[in-house]
Amino acid sequence: MRRTTAGWGSGLLGVVIFSGSLPATRLAVAGFAPLFLTAARAVIAALLGGALLWLLRQKRPARGDLGALVLVSLGVVAGFPLLTALALRGMTSAQAIVFVGMLPLATALFGVLRGGERPRPAFWLFSVLGSGAVAGFAMAQGGTAGLAPNLLMLAAILLCGLGYAEGAALSRRLGGWQVISWALVLALPVMGGLALATWPTRWDGVGMAAWSGLAYVSVFSMLVGFVFWYRGLALGGIASVGQLQLLQPFFGLALAALVIGEPVSGTMLAVSAVVVLCVAGAKRFA
């Protein structure tokens, strides 16, 4: 019981930190190109994570863990940041945050495929209903955000769910902060090369808001949040603690409205509420 409670507490803190990711990315893409932003945030986080690994003298991962670390890198270091940055050039962060309601389903799905978890059939019924609500919202927003941003967000959610599930399984052996740090270090050569290739020719047009967004997604979204999130998933279970992501759309919508003044429509709140109810039902049968 104590282990489960610690997992939920750690996971909740991770969700709160992640809730600021999309609003911060929205600020950052106003001053940086999506490719450079994706590479820069990964390089900064990799340098910090690598320094922690070196200072605390952590052992290198076993050869058999490298494949899983590659999937973590693909999902949360490269895939999710890049796809969301591209999507946010055509939609508001408030619109994108609604898609986060699908993350519990994606995480649970990959928990079944990669982690061997077996939820009951009713779990999938609630999960499909929640996904249908998000898909309906995406179709309704097609005239505003366009089809491409919606598809980019769906792909981002799938890759993020894969990265979460793989990282959670690895965290049971390596530790939460060690997993994300090694995944960042593993991706550093590619991301470093990408950062140099997309290096901005001018910096005078980058405002303080964009720099603040870059700082947040580099330090908190890419590193600190995963320290708590992977620990929570490892202690409390992927499918179970993963349901805490239900709260992320509400935290994120509040931040989008308060920090960058984006409008939050009643439809967005209604869809988020439906998704929360559906995935809460799924949690009962996980």
PyMOL commands that set and color helices and strands:
alter all, ss='L'
color gray80, all
select helices_A, chain A and resi 2-18+21-28+34-55+63-87+93-115+121-140+142-145+147-174+176-197+208-236+238-259+266-284
alter helices_A, ss='H'
color red, helices_A
deselect
rebuild
show_as cartoon
